[in-house]
Amino acid sequence: MKFFGSGRTKLVAVFDIGSSSVGAALSEIKPGMKPRILQVVRESTDPQEKLDHRRFFLSMKKAFESVSQKLEGKAGKQVVDEVACFFSSPWYAALHDAARIAKHKPFRLTDQLLENAINARVLDFEEEEKQKYEDEELGAPKLIEKESMHVSLNGYEVSDYEKKMITEAEVAFFASVVPGRVLDDISEQVSRRFNHRKTGFHTFPFASYVIIRDMLLHGEHSFLLLDISGEMTDMLWVENGIVRKSAAFPLGKNFVLRRIAETLRVSLPEAESLLFMQASERAEKNTAVLVEKTLQNCAKDWLAKLQEEIRRFMRGGISPQKIFFASDENIAWWFGGMLKKENISGYAAGRSEKKNPPVCFLGKALAKNFCDFAEGVPKDAFLSVETAFLERFQNS
């Protein structure tokens, strides 16, 4: 799982590409030490009253160009060794699956056999995604990640499998693809700004899963991870430390802002301001009533989709021991409040549960657990998770 060469300090440009903003950091990664974020830049993409996919892509591209230019300026004469880009929905598609090898006679398992089994399934996945994007101007998707997570031999999970004689093996893995034009445009800008430096591509949900598993839970826990971006909610279901299922639905922060804007007949920036005033209880009384009613209707719709997806892939399974979610700080209070009140364990079990699992926000308060920050640098939670993930890549 190596991305960096080992043994020396690296200066890394880290980009976070979401559906409502693009962020970037200059991060210093030293072997055996907590990574340090030296600079942070973030810009929102242009808000849209109605989502148009072409304008959506152009808005992201514009924000990425602006952020990369600013980061280049902040780097000054410092040499950037590596560049890493992390995607959130809707910029990627993911596959969580298990590749199986079975023979009538005992055989000796090798890394190459496992790699071949994973590659066969990933090729099928790539072809499926190409058919979905066949007529899209963003181009055919390209593979960016392929990571094995655990191996089972003859039905039993093991950590040491090399050259054992078996009749059956199964390897769970994660893979993701991004539209070709998105990758090409970002690679071109990175090459121009950072002198053709090596670029690694990843997804934010997978990075979050690794950091939660290794740094926050320290064991084979079962948890639900929600990445609530501007346009989407991504879900990862982790059982006994392994990603088992993923899902996404097209309701995020912006659907709330659009509802407020429509109900109160205001612009999207004004709707965001009203949401902030509602959180701080500073909205005018009649306005506050209308905003609250709108938020209640939004909660019903968002929770209905969440319940639908959880029941689809967790019914009868293990209830999560904890729920983690990532979102913009200015709306985390609303999503967090819903998750704490709602009977999420009941969704999974198919019945009402007395106790709901603890809810943890992956926000600024946790960012300091993952990275140190230079004085005066904003504590960006998304970039801190991604930088910590890269540090684990270097030392894995």
MARVODREN-204160 format. One record per atom (N, C-alpha, C, O, CB): y, x, z; residue in one letter. Coordinates in steps of 0.2 Angstrom, whole numbers, plus 5000, padded with zeros to 4 digits. Glycine has a CB too. Layout:
<nodes>
YXZA;...
</nodes>
This chain:
<nodes>
499450045000M;500050005000M;500650045000M;501250025002M;500049955006M;500650104998K;501150154998K;501750134993K;501550124987K;500950224997K;502350144994F;502850134990F;503250194989F;503450214984F;503350074991F;503350234995F;503750294995F;503250354996F;502750344997F;504250295001F;503550404994G;503250474995G;503350485003G;503850455006G;503550534991G;502950515006S;502950525013S;503250595015S;503350635011S;502250515017S;503450595022G;503650655025G;504350675025G;504550725028G;503250715021G;504850635022R;505550655023R;505950585023R;505650535021R;505750695017R;506550595025T;507050535026T;507150515019T;507350555014T;507650555030T;507250445018K;507350415012K;507950365013K;508050335018K;506750375009K;508450365008L;508950315007L;508750265002L;508650284996L;509650355006L;508750205004V;508450155000V;508950094999V;509250075004V;507750125003V;509050074993A;509450014991A;508949954991A;508549954987A;509850024984A;509149904996V;508649854997V;509049784995V;509649774997V;508449845004V;508749744990F;509049684987F;508649624989F;508049624989F;509149694980F;509049574992D;508749514994D;508949454989D;509549444989D;508849495001D;508549434985I;508749384979I;508449314981I;507849304980I;508449414972I;508949274983G;508749204985G;508949154980G;509249174975G;508949194992G;508949094982S;509149034978S;509849014979S;510148974975S;508748974979S;510249044985S;510949024986S;511349084987S;511949084988S;510948974992S;511049144987S;511449204988S;511049264986S;510349264985S;511649214996S;511349324985V;511049394984V;511349434989V;511949444990V;511149414977V;510949474993G;511149524998G;510849594996G;510349594992G;510849505005G;511149644999A;510949714998A;511149755004A;511649745007A;511349734991A;510749805005A;510849855010A;510649925008A;510249935004A;510349835016A;511049965011L;510850035011L;510450055017L;510750045023L;511450085010L;509850075017S;509450085023S;509150155023S;508950175018S;508850025023S;509150185029E;508850245030E;508250245033E;508150215039E;509350295034E;507750265030I;507050265033I;506750335034I;506650375029I;506550225028I;506650345040K;506350415043K;505650405045K;505550355049K;506750445048K;505150445043P;504450445046P;504450445053P;504750485057P;504050505043P;504150395056G;504050385063G;504550365067G;504550365073G;503850455066G;505150335064M;505750315067M;505950245065M;505750225060M;506250365066M;506250205069K;506550145068K;507050145062K;507450185062K;506850105074K;506950105057P;507350115051P;508050095053P;508150055058P;507150075045P;508650115049R;509350105051R;509650085045R;509650115039R;509650165054R;510050025046I;510449995040I;511150015041I;511450005046I;510349915040I;511350055035L;512050085035L;512550045032L;513150045034L;511950145031L;512349995027Q;512849955024Q;512549885022Q;511949885021Q;513149995018Q;512949835022V;512649775020V;513149735016V;513749735018V;512449725026V;512949705010V;513349665006V;513049605005V;512349605003V;513549704999V;513349545005R;513049485003R;513549434999R;514149435001R;512749445009R;513349404994E;513749354990E;513349294989E;512749294987E;513949384984E;513649234989S;513349174987S;513349164980S;513849184976S;513749114991S;512849134977T;512849114970T;513349044970T;513449014975T;512149094968T;513549034964D;513948974962D;513648914964D;513048894962D;514248974955D;513948864969P;513648804970P;513648754964P;514048754960P;513948774976P;513048714964Q;513048674958Q;512948604961Q;512448584965Q;512448684954Q;513348554958E;513248484960E;512548454958E;512248424962E;513848444957E;512348474952K;511748454949K;511448524947K;511748564943K;511748404944K;510748534949L;510448594947L;510248604940L;509948564937L;509848604952L;510548654937D;510448674930D;510048744930D;510448784932D;511048664925D;509448744927H;509148804928H;509448864924H;509448924927H;508448794925H;509748854918R;510048914915R;510648934919R;510748994920R;510248884908R;511048884921R;511648904925R;511448944932R;511748984934R;512148844926R;510848914934F;510648944941F;510449014940F;510649064944F;510048904943F;510149034934F;509949104933F;510549144932F;510649204934F;509449104927F;511049124928L;511649164926L;512049174933L;512349224933L;512049124921L;512049124937S;512449134943S;512049184948S;512449224951S;512449064947S;511449184948M;511049234952M;511249304949M;511349354952M;510349224952M;511149314942K;511349374938K;512049404940K;512149464941K;511249364931K;512449354940K;513149374941K;513249394948K;513549454950K;513649314940K;512949364953A;512949384960A;512649454961A;512849494965A;512649334965A;512049464958F;511649524958F;512149584956F;512149634959F;511049524955F;512449574950E;512849624947E;513449644952E;513549704953E;513149604940E;513749594955S;514349604959S;514049644966S;514449694968S;514649544961S;513549624968V;513249654975V;513049724973V;513149764977V;512649614977V;512749734968S;512449804966S;513049854965S;513049904967S;512049804960S;513549824962Q;514149864961Q;514549884967Q;514749944968Q;514649824956Q;514549834972K;514849854978K;514449904982K;514649944986K;514949784982K;513749894982L;513349934986L;513350004983L;513350054987L;512649914985L;513450014976E;513550074973E;514150114976E;514150174977E;513550074965E;514650074976G;515350094979G;515250124986G;515550174988G;515850044978G;514850084990K;514850104997K;514350164998K;514450195003K;514550045001K;513950174993A;513450234994A;513850294993A;513650344995A;512950224989A;514450294989G;514850344988G;514450404984G;514050394979G;515150374994G;514450464988K;514150524985K;513450524987K;513050574986K;514550584987K;513150484992Q;512550484994Q;512050464989Q;512150424984Q;512450435000Q;511450504988V;510950494983V;510450434986V;510150444991V;510650554981V;510450384982V;509950334983V;509250354980V;509150364974V;510150264980V;508750364985D;508050384983D;507650334980D;507250344975D;507750414989D;507650274982E;507250214980E;507650154980E;508150144983E;506650214984E;507450104976V;507750034976V;507149984977V;506649994973V;508150024969V;507249934981A;506749884982A;507049814982A;507549804985A;506349894989A;506749774978C;507049704977C;506549654980C;505949654978C;507149694969C;506749604984F;506349554987F;506549484984F;507149474984F;506349554994F;506049444982F;506249374979F;506049324984F;505549324987F;505949374972F;506449274984S;506249204987S;506149154982S;506349164976S;506749184993S;505949094983S;505849044978S;506549024976S;507049034980S;505548984981S;506649004970P;506148994965P;505949044960P;505649034955P;506248924961P;506149104962W;506049164957W;505349194957W;505249234952W;506549214959W;504849164960Y;504249194960Y;503649144960Y;503849084963Y;504049254965Y;503049154958A;502549114960A;501949154963A;501949214961A;502249084953A;501649124968A;501149174972A;500449144971A;500349084970A;501349174979A;499949184972L;499249164973L;498949194979L;498949254980L;498849194966L;498649154983H;498249174989H;497549154987H;497349094987H;498449144996H;497049204987D;496349184985D;495849234987D;496049284991D;496349184977D;495249224986A;494749264988A;494249284982A;494049234978A;494249234994A;494149344981A;493749364975A;493049384978A;492949414983A;494049434971A;492549354975R;491849364977R;491449404973R;491449404967R;491549294978R;491049444976I;490549484972I;489849474975I;489749484981I;490649564973I;489349454971A;488649434974A;488149454969A;488249444963A;488649354975A;487649484971K;487049504967K;486449494971K;486349484977K;487149584966K;485849484967H;485249474970H;484949534973H;484649524979H;484749454964H;485049594971K;484849654974K;485349684978K;485949684976K;484549704969K;485249714984P;485749754988P;486149804983P;485849834979P;485449784994P;486749814984F;487149854981F;487649894986F;487849864991F;487549824975F;487949954983R;488349984988R;489149964986R;489349974980R;488250064987R;489449944991L;490149924990L;490649984989L;490650024993L;490349874995L;491149974984T;491650034984T;492249994983T;492349934981T;491450074978T;492850034983D;493450014982D;493549984975D;493949944974D;494050064984D;493250024970Q;493350004963Q;493049934962Q;493249904958Q;492950064959Q;492449924965L;492149854964L;492649804966L;492649754963L;491449854968L;492949814972L;493349764975L;493949754970L;494249704969L;493549784982L;494249814968E;494849814964E;494649774957E;495049734955E;495049884962E;494049784954N;493849744948N;493849674950N;494049634945N;493249774946N;493549654955A;493549584957A;494149544958A;494349494955A;493049574963A;494649584961I;495349554962I;495649554955I;495949504953I;495749604967I;495649604951N;495949604944N;495749544940N;496149524936N;495849674941N;495049534940A;494849474936A;495149414938A;495349374933A;494049474937A;495249394944R;495549334947R;496349334945R;496649284943R;495449324954R;496649394946V;497349404945V;497549394937V;498049364936V;497649474947V;497049414933L;497149404926L;497149334924L;497549304920L;496649444922L;496749294927D;496749224926D;497349184929D;497649144925D;496149184930D;497549214935F;498249184937F;498849194933F;499249154932F;498349214944F;498849264930E;499449274926E;499349234920E;499949214917E;499349354924E;498749224917E;498749174911E;498949104912E;499249074908E;498049184908E;498749084918E;498949014920E;499749004921E;500048954919E;498648994927E;500049054924E;500749054924E;501149064918E;501649034917E;500949114929E;500849104913K;501149114907K;501149044903K;501649034899K;500749164902K;500649004904Q;500648944900Q;501148894903Q;501448854899Q;499948914901Q;501348904909K;501848864912K;502548884910K;502948834909K;501848864920K;502648944908Y;503248974906Y;503348984899Y;503749014896Y;503349034910Y;502848954895E;502748974888E;503448954884E;503648994880E;502248934885E;503748904886D;504348884882D;505048894886D;505548874884D;504348804880D;504948934891E;505548944896E;505949004893E;505649054891E;505348954903E;506549004893E;506949064891E;506949124896E;507149174894E;507649044890E;506649114902L;506649164906L;506049214905L;505949264908L;506549144914L;505649194900G;505049234898G;504449234902G;504449204907G;505349304898G;503949264899A;503249264902A;503249304909A;503649354909A;502749294898A;502949274914P;502949304921P;502549374921P;502149384917P;502649264926P;502849424925K;502549484926K;502249494933K;502649474938K;502949544924K;501749524934L;501449544941L;501949594944L;502049644942L;500749564940L;502049574951I;502449624955I;502049644961I;502249694964I;503149594957I;501649604964E;501249614970E;500549604969E;500349554965E;501549584976E;500149644972K;499349634972K;499149664978K;499049724978K;499049654966K;499049634984E;498849664990E;498249634993E;498149564994E;499449654995E;497749674995S;497149644998S;497249635006S;497649675008S;496449694997S;496949585009M;497149575016M;496549585021M;496549605026M;497349505017M;495949565018H;495349575023H;494749565018H;494749535013H;495349525028H;494149605021V;493549605017V;492949575022V;492949585027V;493349675015V;492549535019S;491949505022S;491349525018S;491349525012S;491949425022S;490849555022L;490149575020L;489649525022L;489549525028L;490049645022L;489249495017N;488749455019N;488949395024N;488649375028N;488149495022N;489649375023G;489849325027G;490249345034G;490549305037G;489349275029G;490249415035Y;490549435041Y;491149485040Y;491149525035Y;490049475046Y;491749465043E;492349505042E;492249575045E;492049585050E;492949475045E;492449625041V;492349695043V;492949735041V;493349715037V;491749725040V;493049795045S;493649835043S;493349895039S;493749925035S;494049855049S;492749915041D;492449975038D;491949955033D;491349935035D;492150025043D;492049955026Y;491549925022Y;491349975017Y;490849965013Y;491849865018Y;491650035016E;491550085011E;490850105011E;490550135016E;491950145012E;490450095005K;489850115003K;489250085007K;488750115007K;489750195004K;489350025010K;488849995014K;488449955009K;488649935004K;489149945019K;487749955010M;487349915006M;487349845008M;487149825014M;486549945007M;487449795003I;487549725004I;487349684998I;487149714993I;488249705006I;487249624999T;487149574993T;487749534991T;487749504986T;486549534995T;488249524996E;488849484995E;489449514998E;489449535004E;488649414997E;490049514995A;490649534997A;491149484995A;491149464990A;490849604995A;491649484999E;492249434998E;492949475000E;492949495006E;492149365001E;493449474996V;494049504998V;494649454997V;494749424991V;494149564994V;494949445002A;495549395002A;496149435000A;496249495002A;495749365009A;496549414995F;497149454993F;497749404991F;497649344991F;496949484986F;498249434990F;498949404989F;499149434982F;499149494981F;499449404994F;499449394978A;499749414971A;500349374970A;500349314971A;499249414966A;500849404966S;501449364964S;501649384958S;501649444956S;501949374970S;502049344954V;502349354948V;503049334948V;503249284951V;501949324942V;503449364943V;504149344942V;504249344935V;504049384931V;504649394946V;504649294933P;504849284926P;505049354923P;505549394926P;505349234924P;504849374917G;504949434914G;505749454913G;505949504914G;504649444907G;506149404911R;506849414909R;507149424916R;507649464916R;507149354906R;506949394921V;507349404928V;507149484930V;507649514932V;507049364933V;506549504929L;506449574931L;506749624926L;507049674928L;505649584930L;506749604920D;507149654915D;507849664916D;508149714916D;506949624908D;508149604918D;508949604919D;509049644925D;509549684925D;509149534919D;508649634930I;508749664937I;508649744936I;509049784939I;508349634942I;508149754933S;507949824932S;508449864928S;508649924929S;507249834928S;508749834923E;509249864919E;509849874923E;510149934922E;509449814913E;510049834927Q;510649844932Q;510549894937Q;510949934938Q;510849774935Q;509949894940V;509749944945V;509750014941V;510050064944V;509049934948V;509450024935S;509450084932S;510150114930S;510350174931S;509050074925S;510650064928R;511350084927R;511650104933R;512050154933R;511650024923R;511550074939R;511950084945R;511650144949R;512050184952R;511950024949R;511050154949F;510750204953F;510350254949F;509850284952F;510250164958F;510550264943N;510250324940N;509550324939N;509150374940N;510450384943N;509250264936H;508550264934H;508050274940H;507550304939H;508450314929H;508250254946R;507850264952R;507250214952R;507250164949R;508250254958R;506750234954K;506150194955K;506250134958K;506550134964K;505550234958K;506050074956T;506150014959T;505449974960T;505049974956T;506549964954T;505449954967G;504849914969G;505049844969G;505649824971G;504549944975G;504549794968F;504749724968F;504249694973F;503649704973F;504649694961F;504449644977H;504149614982H;504349544983H;504849524980H;504149654989H;504049504987T;504249434989T;504449434997T;504149465001T;503749384988T;504949394998F;505149395005F;504649365010F;504549385015F;505849355006F;504349305008P;503749275012P;503249325014P;503049325020P;503549215009P;502949365009F;502449415011F;502749465015F;502349485020F;502149445004F;503349495014A;503649535019A;503649515026A;503549545031A;504249565016A;503849445026S;503949415033S;503249405036S;503249425042S;504249345032S;502749385033Y;502149385035Y;501849445038Y;501649455044Y;501649365030Y;501949505035V;501749575037V;502149585044V;501849615049V;501849625032V;502749575044I;503149595050I;503049555056I;502949575061I;503949595048I;502949485055I;502749445060I;502049465063I;501949465069I;502749365058I;501549475059R;500949495061R;500849555065R;500549565070R;500449495055R;501249605062D;501249675065D;501649685071D;501549725075D;501249725060D;502249655070M;502849675075M;502949625080M;503249635086M;503449695071M;502849555079L;502949505084L;502349475087L;502449455093L;503349445080L;501749475084L;501249445087L;500649495089L;500349485094L;500949395082L;500649545085H;500149605087H;499449575088H;499049585093H;500349635094H;499149535083G;498449515084G;498349465078G;498749445074G;498349485091G;497749435079E;497449385074E;497649315076E;497249275078E;496749395073E;498349305076H;498649235077H;498649195071H;498549215066H;499349245080H;498649125073S;498749075067S;499449055068S;499749025073S;498249025068S;499849055063F;500549035063F;500749005056F;500449015051F;501049085065F;501248965056L;501648935050L;502248975049L;502648975054L;501648855051L;502348995043L;503049025041L;503348985036L;503048965031L;502849095039L;504048975038L;504448935033L;505048975031L;505348995035L;504648865036L;505148985024D;505749015022D;506148965018D;505948945013D;505549075017D;506648945022I;507048885020I;507648915016I;508148935020I;507248835025I;507648915010S;508248945006S;508748885003S;508648835006S;507948985000S;509148904999G;509648854996G;509348794993G;509548744994G;510148894992G;508848814989E;508548754985E;507848744986E;507548684985E;508548774977E;507448784990M;506748774991M;506548784998M;506948815002M;506348824987M;506048765000T;505648775007T;504948805005T;504548775002T;505648715011T;504848875006D;504248905005D;503848905012D;504148905017D;504348975003D;503148895011M;502748885017M;502148935016M;501848945011M;502448815018M;502048975021L;501449015022L;501048995028L;501248985033L;501549095022L;500348975027W;499948965033W;499449025034W;499049045030W;499548895031W;499549055040V;499149105042V;498649095047V;498849065052V;499649165044V;498049105046E;497549085051E;497149155053E;496849185048E;497049035048E;497149165059N;496849225062N;497049285058N;496749335057N;496049225061N;497749285057G;498049345054G;498049355047G;498249405044G;497749405057G;497749305043I;497649315036I;497949255033I;497949195035I;496849315034I;498349265027V;498649215024V;498149175020V;497749195016V;499149245018V;498149105022R;497549065019R;497849025013R;497549015008R;497249025024R;498448995014K;498748945009K;499548955009K;499848985013K;498548875011K;499748935003S;500548935002S;500748874999S;500348844995S;500748994999S;501348855000A;501548794996A;502348794996A;502648844999A;501348725000A;502648754992A;503348754992A;503548684989A;503248654986A;503648804987A;504148664992F;504448604989F;505248604988F;505548644992F;504248544994F;505548574983P;506248584981P;506748554986P;507148514983P;506248564974P;506648564992L;507148534997L;507348595002L;506948615006L;506948475001L;508048615001G;508248665006G;508948655008G;509148595009G;508248735002G;509348705010K;510048695012K;510448655008K;510848605010K;510348755014K;510348665001N;510848634996N;510748564995N;511248524994N;510848664990N;510148534996F;510048464996F;510348425001F;510648375000F;509248444996F;510448455007V;510848435013V;511548425011V;511948375012V;510748475019V;511848485008L;512548485006L;512648435001L;513248405001L;512748555004L;512248424996R;512348384991R;512348304993R;512748264991R;511848384985R;511948294998R;511948225001R;512648215005R;512948155004R;511348215006R;512848265009I;513448255012I;514048245007I;514448205008I;513648315017I;514048285002A;514548284997A;514548214994A;515148184992A;514448344992A;513948194992E;513948124989E;514148064993E;514548024991E;513248114986E;513948075000T;514148015004T;514848015006T;515147965006T;513648025011T;515148075007L;515848075009L;516348085003L;516948095004L;515948125014L;516048094997R;516448104991R;516848164992R;517548164991R;516848044990R;516548224994V;516948284994V;516548334990V;516048324987V;516948305002V;516848394989S;516548454986S;515948484990S;515948474996S;517048504983S;515548524987L;515048564990L;515348604996L;515048615001L;514648604986L;515848644994P;516148694999P;516448645005P;516348665011P;516748734996P;516748595004E;516948545009E;516348515013E;516448515019E;517348485006E;515848505010A;515248475013A;514948535018A;514748515024A;514648455008A;514948595016E;514748645020E;515248655026E;514948675032E;514748715016E;515848645025S;516348655031S;516248595036S;516248605042S;517048645028S;516048535033L;515948475038L;515348485042L;515248475047L;515848415033L;514848525038L;514148535042L;514348585048L;514048575053L;513648565037L;514748635047F;514948685052F;515248645057F;515148655063F;515348735049F;515748605056M;516148565061M;515648515065M;515748505071M;516648525057M;515148495061Q;514648445065Q;514248485070Q;514148465075Q;514248415060Q;514048545068A;513748585073A;514148605079A;513848615084A;513448655069A;514748625078S;515148645083S;515548585087S;515948595091S;515748695081S;515348515084E;515648455087E;516348455087E;516748435092E;515448455095E;516648475081R;517348475080R;517548425074R;518148425073R;517648545078R;517048385072A;517248345066A;517548285069A;517448265075A;516648325063A;518048255065E;518348185067E;517848135068E;517348135065E;518848165061E;517948085073K;517448045075K;517148005069K;516548005069K;517747995080K;517547965065N;517247925060N;516847975055N;516247955052N;517747885056N;517148035053T;516748075049T;516148105052T;515548105049T;517248135047T;516148115059A;515548145062A;514948085062A;514348105061A;515648155069A;515148025062V;514647975062V;514347975055V;513747965054V;514947905063V;514747975050L;514447975043L;514048035042L;513448035039L;515047975038L;514248095044V;513848155043V;513148155047V;512648175044V;514248215045V;513248125053E;512548125057E;512048075054E;511448085054E;512748095064E;512348015051K;511847975048K;511548005041K;510947995040K;512247905046K;511948045038T;511748075032T;511248125034T;510648135030T;512348115028T;511348165039L;510848215042L;510148185044L;509648205043L;511148255047L;510248125047Q;509648085049Q;509248065043Q;508548075043Q;509848025053Q;509548045037N;509148025031N;508848085028N;508348085025N;509647995026N;509248145028C;508948205025C;508348235029C;507848255026C;509548265025C;508448225036A;507848245040A;507248205038A;506648235038A;508048235048A;507248145037K;506748105035K;506348125029K;505748135029K;506948025035K;506848145024D;506548165018D;506248235018D;505648245015D;507148165012D;506548275022W;506348345022W;505648345026W;505148385024W;506848395026W;505648315032L;505048305036L;504448275032L;503848295033L;505148275043L;504648225028A;504048195024A;503748245020A;503148235019A;504348135021A;504148285016K;503848335012K;503448385016K;502948405014K;504348365008K;503748405021L;503348455026L;502748425028L;502248465028L;503848475032L;502748365030Q;502148335032Q;501548335027Q;500948345028Q;502248265035Q;501848315021E;501348305015E;501048375014E;500448375012E;501748285009E;501448425013E;501148495012E;500648515017E;500148545016E;501648545010E;500848505024I;500448535029I;499748495029I;499248525030I;500748525036I;499848425028R;499148395028R;498748405022R;498148405022R;499348315028R;499048425017R;498648445011R;498248505012R;497748515009R;499148455005R;498548555015F;498148625016F;497948645023F;497648695024F;498548675013F;498148595028M;497948615035M;497548565038M;497348575044M;498548635039M;497348505035R;497048455038R;496348475041R;495948505038R;496948395033R;496248455048G;495648475051G;495548545053G;495048565056G;495048455047G;496048585051G;496048655053G;496348675060G;496448625064G;496348695047G;496448735061I;496748765067I;497448745067I;497848765062I;496548835068I;497748715072S;498448705073S;498848775074S;498548815077S;498648655079S;499448785071P;499748845072P;499948855079P;500148815083P;500448845068P;499848925081Q;500048935088Q;500848945089Q;501048945094Q;499649005090Q;501148965083K;501848975083K;502148955076K;501748955071K;502049045085K;502748935076I;503048915070I;503648965069I;504148965073I;503348845069I;503749005063F;504249045062F;504649015056F;504348995051F;504049115061F;505349015056F;505648995050F;506249045049F;506549065054F;505948925051F;506449055043A;507049095041A;507449045037A;507249005033A;506849155036A;508149045038S;508649005034S;509349035036S;509349085040S;508648935037S;509849015032D;510449035033D;510649015040D;510448965043D;510949005028D;511049065044E;511249055051E;511648985052E;511548955057E;511649105053E;512048965047N;512448905048N;512148835048N;512448785049N;513048905043N;511448835046I;511048775046I;510448785050I;510048735050I;510948755039I;510348845053A;509748855057A;509648805063A;509148785065A;509648925059A;510248785066W;510248735071W;509948675069W;509548645074W;510948725074W;510048655063W;509848585061W;509048585060W;508648545062W;510148565055W;508848635056F;508148645054F;507748655061F;507148635062F;508048695049F;507948705065G;507648725071G;507548665076G;507048655079G;508048775075G;508148625076G;508048565080G;507548515078G;507148485082G;508748525080G;507448505071M;506948455069M;506248485070M;505848445072M;507048455061M;506148545069L;505448575070L;505248575077L;504648565079L;505448655068L;505748585082K;505548575089K;505448505091K;505048495096K;506148605093K;505748455088K;505648385090K;505048365087K;504648315090K;506248345089K;504848385081E;504348355077E;503648375079E;503548435082E;504448365070E;503148335078N;502448345081N;502048385075N;501648355072N;502048285083N;502248445074I;501948485068I;501248495069I;500848495065I;502248555068I;500948505076S;500248515077S;499848445075S;499348455073S;500148525084S;500248395076G;499948325074G;499848325066G;499348295064G;500348275076G;500248355062Y;500248355055Y;499548385053Y;499148365049Y;500748395052Y;499448445056A;498848485055A;498148445057A;497648445053A;498848555058A;498148425063A;497548395066A;497448325063A;496948295064A;497648385073A;497948295060G;497848225058G;497948175063G;497748115063G;497248215054G;498248195069R;498348145075R;498848175079R;499048235078R;497648135079R;499148135083S;499648155088S;499448205093S;498948195096S;499948095091S;499848255094E;499648315099E;500148315104E;500748305103E;499548385095E;499948325110K;500448325116K;500948375116K;501548375117K;500048325122K;500648435113K;501048495114K;501248525107K;500748535103K;500748545118K;501848535105N;502048565099N;502048645100N;502248665105N;502748535097N;501948685095P;501948755096P;502648775096P;503148745094P;501648785090P;502848835099P;503448865100P;503748875093P;503448895088P;503448925104P;504448865092V;504748875086V;505248935087V;505648945091V;505148815084V;505148985082C;505549045082C;505949055076C;505649055070C;505049105083C;506649065077F;507049075071F;507149155069F;507249195074F;507749045072F;506949175063L;507049235061L;507749255059L;507949255053L;506549255055L;508149255064G;508849265063G;509149325066G;508749375067G;509249205066G;509849335067K;510149395069K;509849415076K;509849475077K;510949375070K;509749375080A;509449395087A;508849435086A;508749475090A;509349335091A;508449425081L;507849465080L;507949525076L;507449565076L;507249415077L;508449525072A;508549575067A;508549645071A;508249695068A;509249565064A;508849655077K;508849715080K;508149745082K;508049795084K;509249705087K;507649695083N;506949715084N;506649755078N;506149795079N;506549655086N;506849745072F;506649775066F;506949835064F;506649885062F;506649725061F;507649835065C;508049895063C;508649905067C;508849865071C;508249875055C;508849965067D;509549985070D;510049975065D;509949975059D;509550055073D;510649955067F;511249945062F;511749995064F;511950005070F;511449875062F;512150025059A;512650065060A;513250015063A;513249955062A;512950095053A;513750055066E;514250015070E;514649975064E;514849995059E;514750065073E;514749905066G;515149865062G;514749835056G;515049795053G;515749895060G;514149845055V;513749825050V;513449755052V;513149745057V;513149875047V;513549705048P;513249635049P;512549635050P;512149675046P;513449585044P;512249605055K;511549605056K;511249545052K;511149495054K;511349585064K;511049565046D;510749525041D;510049515042D;509649565041D;510949545034D;509749465044A;509049455046A;508549465040A;508049495041A;508949385049A;508749435034F;508349445028F;508249525027F;507649545025F;508649405023F;508749555026L;508749625024L;508449665030L;508149725028L;509449655023L;508449645036S;508149685041S;507349675041S;507049725042S;508349665048S;507149615039V;506449605039V;506149655033V;505649685033V;506249535037V;506549645027E;506349685021E;506349765022E;505949795020E;506749665015E;506849785026T;506849855027T;506349875032T;505949935031T;507549875030T;506149835037A;505549855041A;504949855037A;504449895039A;505549805047A;504849805033F;504249805028F;504149865024F;503649895024F;504349745024F;504749895022L;504749955018L;504550015022L;504150055020L;505349965014L;504750015028E;504550065033E;503850065034E;503550125035E;504950065040E;503550005035R;502750005036R;502450025029R;501850055030R;502549935037R;502750015023F;502450035017F;502350115017F;501850145015F;502750015011F;502950145020Q;502950215020Q;502450245024Q;502150305023Q;503650245022Q;502350215030N;501850245035N;501150215034N;500750225039N;502150235041N;501050175029S;500350145029S;499850185025S;499250175024S;500350075026S;
</nodes>
